[in-house]
Amino acid sequence: MAKRKQSDDSPAGPDRSVSGSKLRVTSVSKSFPLADGERIDAVVDASFDVADNELCILLGPSGCGKSTLLRMVAGLEEPTAGTLVLDGHEILGPGGDRGMVFQSYTSFDWLTVQQNVEYGMRLNGVPKAERREQADYFIDLVQLTRFRTAYPSQLSGGMKQRVAIARTLANNPAILLMDEPFGALDAETRWAMQELLLSIMETSKTTVLMVTHDIEEAIFLADRILFMSRHPGRIRENLVTEFKSGRRNVEKEEIIGMAGYAELEKHIMRMMREESPSRGNGA
């Protein structure tokens, strides 16, 4: 079953020391100005840690601010209050220590798979032989070896996302940020991509912070789930998926059949229902 910890004034997360935290988010809030001069709160007082090689998922109802929170970690949005620290350095804007994979396909249509994966390294001045070696490794890792000379228009949606993941990992980010990366895929491809992501994590020891709206996906993938309340978004509950006993490379049907899965799914569904705007005033 899952270990549950209610959010409080201290950062949520497993029992790890501060020095063991890869990412530390402390009392982060974000508000946006409205046309009438008022401001609207998107995220309020969010605090949590992400450990090295952890797959942490932000989950919650639509409009709860989970993507806004992810964009602040990416440096694409500036927090109104609070601090975000990655590997001991405060996040003050975009940086190469963070790699972002979006739901939409972001490959360059005029470049081959190989050229797409090498693109960031080429911009960073990585020598040709080294970037070719790196690209080859990550193309193999995402199982696109036969398609290295193909163009994005010749690839399926799942393959395009594999290219995006390979290109991001080839730049050696400290953390991989993923915003609904499999949301546009059909069910079978989505399932395959979820299992591939877990395999990549085990091979590359990557740290991942991911946004999803899919409860089943969150439970299957996550080492830990941060469930956010409806707007304005707060960390309502921290859920460690202890029923998996630390196992990642487990077939999805086995995860679903594990003792503790149904209990956690039911608990999250209940929170989703409670946080639905129709249950409150819609704020």
ZINORLIN-V294986 format. One record per residue. N is the residue number from 1. PSI is psi in whole degrees, -180 to 180 (NA if undefined). OMEGA is omega in radians with two decimals (999 if undefined). D_FIRST is the distance of its C-alpha to the first C-alpha in Angstrom with 2 decimals. Layout:
N:PSI:OMEGA:D_FIRST
N:PSI:OMEGA:D_FIRST
//
This chain:
1:170:-3.10:0.00
2:144:3.03:3.78
3:125:-3.05:6.64
4:139:3.10:9.29
5:119:3.13:12.94
6:147:3.10:15.82
7:147:3.11:18.71
8:-159:-3.08:21.75
9:-12:3.10:24.95
10:155:-3.13:23.50
11:136:-3.14:21.99
12:149:3.07:18.27
13:171:3.08:16.31
14:167:-3.10:14.81
15:83:3.10:17.10
16:150:3.10:19.95
17:162:3.11:23.63
18:-40:-3.11:25.73
19:-21:3.13:27.58
20:0:-3.11:24.47
21:131:3.03:23.96
22:-49:3.12:25.31
23:135:3.11:25.41
24:117:3.13:25.67
25:122:-3.01:26.05
26:115:3.02:27.49
27:46:-3.08:28.45
28:131:3.05:29.34
29:154:3.09:31.00
30:127:3.06:32.99
31:155:-3.12:35.63
32:142:3.10:38.17
33:145:3.06:41.75
34:167:-3.07:42.90
35:-28:-3.10:46.39
36:6:3.12:47.42
37:-13:3.07:46.78
38:171:3.09:43.54
39:149:3.11:40.24
40:133:3.14:36.82
41:125:3.08:33.59
42:-43:3.12:31.12
43:138:-3.10:28.67
44:120:2.94:28.67
45:51:3.12:27.68
46:129:3.12:24.82
47:130:3.06:23.58
48:163:3.03:21.05
49:152:2.94:21.16
50:126:-3.11:20.48
51:163:3.11:20.60
52:133:3.13:22.72
53:27:3.06:21.38
54:145:2.99:18.30
55:106:-3.07:17.57
56:132:-3.09:16.97
57:134:2.99:17.15
58:120:-3.06:18.95
59:145:3.10:18.01
60:176:-3.11:19.75
61:161:3.11:22.53
62:135:3.10:25.84
63:11:-3.09:28.08
64:-6:3.08:25.54
65:10:-3.09:27.01
66:-40:3.09:24.42
67:-35:3.07:27.23
68:-43:3.11:29.53
69:-43:3.11:27.18
70:-41:-3.13:26.94
71:-29:3.06:30.73
72:-39:3.06:31.19
73:-37:3.12:29.32
74:-16:-3.08:31.64
75:10:-3.14:34.61
76:-17:3.03:35.67
77:144:3.13:35.31
78:129:3.14:36.34
79:146:3.04:34.25
80:-32:3.11:36.19
81:159:3.08:34.65
82:178:-3.09:32.36
83:150:3.05:32.00
84:126:-3.05:30.19
85:127:3.11:30.51
86:122:-3.12:29.90
87:40:3.07:30.61
88:0:-3.12:32.49
89:131:-3.12:34.68
90:137:3.10:34.64
91:118:-3.10:34.31
92:3:-3.14:37.59
93:-177:3.11:37.90
94:153:3.13:37.17
95:158:-3.12:37.15
96:-9:3.10:36.84
97:-3:3.08:33.85
98:133:3.08:31.74
99:138:-3.03:31.63
100:131:3.03:30.91
101:122:-3.09:30.08
102:170:3.08:30.72
103:-41:3.14:30.12
104:153:-3.12:33.87
105:129:-3.00:35.56
106:13:3.11:37.41
107:152:3.08:39.34
108:123:-3.03:43.11
109:-29:-3.06:44.80
110:1:3.12:47.86
111:146:3.06:46.06
112:172:3.06:44.74
113:-49:-3.14:41.19
114:-46:-3.11:42.57
115:-36:3.09:44.44
116:-45:-3.10:41.52
117:-32:3.14:39.29
118:-13:-2.93:42.22
119:-52:-3.10:43.12
120:-39:3.12:41.34
121:-36:3.11:42.44
122:-41:3.10:45.98
123:-32:-3.12:46.01
124:5:3.05:44.90
125:20:3.10:47.78
126:131:-3.14:45.91
127:149:-3.02:48.58
128:-47:-3.09:48.84
129:-40:-3.13:48.05
130:-43:-3.12:44.94
131:-31:3.07:43.53
132:-42:3.14:44.29
133:-44:3.12:42.40
134:-46:-3.13:39.38
135:-43:3.12:39.48
136:-43:-3.11:39.80
137:-48:-3.06:36.72
138:-30:3.02:34.46
139:-42:3.06:36.09
140:-40:-3.09:35.28
141:-37:-3.14:31.70
142:12:2.99:31.18
143:45:3.10:33.12
144:23:-3.06:36.22
145:-42:-3.11:38.82
146:-13:-3.04:41.01
147:16:-3.04:41.05
148:-26:-3.14:42.01
149:5:3.13:45.41
150:159:3.06:44.23
151:155:-3.10:44.36
152:-35:-3.14:41.52
153:-17:-3.13:43.45
154:3:-3.06:43.15
155:154:3.01:39.35
156:171:3.13:36.61
157:-43:3.13:34.17
158:-39:3.10:31.44
159:-40:3.12:34.05
160:-38:3.10:35.15
161:-32:3.05:31.68
162:-40:3.09:31.64
163:-45:-3.13:34.97
164:-42:3.13:33.63
165:-45:3.13:30.75
166:-44:-3.14:33.23
167:-39:-3.13:35.76
168:-45:-3.12:33.35
169:-31:-3.13:32.03
170:-22:3.11:35.63
171:5:3.02:36.42
172:54:3.12:33.99
173:154:3.07:32.06
174:-27:3.13:29.93
175:142:3.10:27.24
176:122:3.14:26.84
177:130:-3.04:26.51
178:124:-3.10:25.71
179:100:-3.11:26.44
180:51:-2.97:25.27
181:-22:-3.09:26.61
182:12:-3.03:25.88
183:-27:-3.09:26.57
184:2:-3.05:30.03
185:154:3.04:29.19
186:165:-2.98:29.08
187:-44:-3.10:25.87
188:-44:-3.14:26.74
189:-38:3.13:27.82
190:-45:3.12:24.85
191:-46:3.14:22.51
192:-39:-3.14:24.81
193:-35:3.08:24.93
194:-46:3.13:21.18
195:-36:3.10:21.18
196:-42:3.13:24.34
197:-43:3.12:22.91
198:-40:3.10:20.19
199:-42:3.12:23.04
200:-42:3.13:25.22
201:-41:3.14:22.77
202:-33:-3.11:22.58
203:-45:-3.01:26.37
204:-7:-3.12:27.50
205:41:-3.12:24.89
206:146:3.00:24.97
207:134:-3.04:23.13
208:133:2.92:22.16
209:121:-2.96:21.81
210:143:3.03:21.55
211:134:3.00:22.04
212:158:3.01:20.92
213:-1:-3.02:20.96
214:115:-3.08:19.01
215:-46:-3.13:15.42
216:-42:3.12:14.90
217:-43:-3.12:16.60
218:-46:-3.10:14.61
219:-41:-3.12:11.18
220:-43:-3.03:13.07
221:-38:-2.83:15.00
222:141:2.81:13.35
223:-30:-3.11:12.33
224:141:3.13:12.19
225:127:3.01:13.05
226:108:-3.09:15.72
227:126:-3.09:16.16
228:144:3.09:19.86
229:167:3.08:21.75
230:167:-3.08:24.73
231:132:-0.06:28.04
232:140:-2.98:28.73
233:129:3.01:25.51
234:156:3.02:23.52
235:102:-3.10:20.11
236:-43:-3.07:18.41
237:144:3.10:14.87
238:120:-3.04:13.28
239:117:3.07:9.74
240:125:-3.05:8.69
241:67:-3.06:6.76
242:-21:-3.10:5.82
243:-19:3.11:4.37
244:-8:3.12:8.10
245:37:3.08:9.46
246:2:-3.12:12.07
247:134:3.13:13.50
248:-52:-3.06:15.36
249:66:3.13:18.13
250:138:3.13:16.29
251:146:-3.00:17.93
252:-40:-3.12:16.49
253:-27:3.09:16.67
254:-41:3.09:14.61
255:-47:-3.11:11.72
256:-31:-3.11:12.12
257:-4:-3.10:12.17
258:145:3.04:9.03
259:127:-3.12:6.88
260:-24:-3.13:3.93
261:-52:-3.07:6.74
262:-38:3.14:8.90
263:-45:-3.14:7.09
264:-43:3.12:6.78
265:-45:3.14:10.24
266:-41:3.13:11.62
267:-45:-3.13:10.85
268:-41:3.11:12.57
269:-38:3.12:15.28
270:-42:3.10:16.00
271:-39:3.09:16.52
272:-44:3.14:18.66
273:-42:3.13:20.71
274:-32:-3.11:21.21
275:0:3.11:22.34
276:136:3.14:24.68
277:-28:-3.13:28.27
278:-15:3.14:29.44
279:-13:-3.11:27.50
280:-144:-3.09:29.45
281:6:3.10:32.68
282:4:-3.09:31.83
283:NA:999:31.94
//
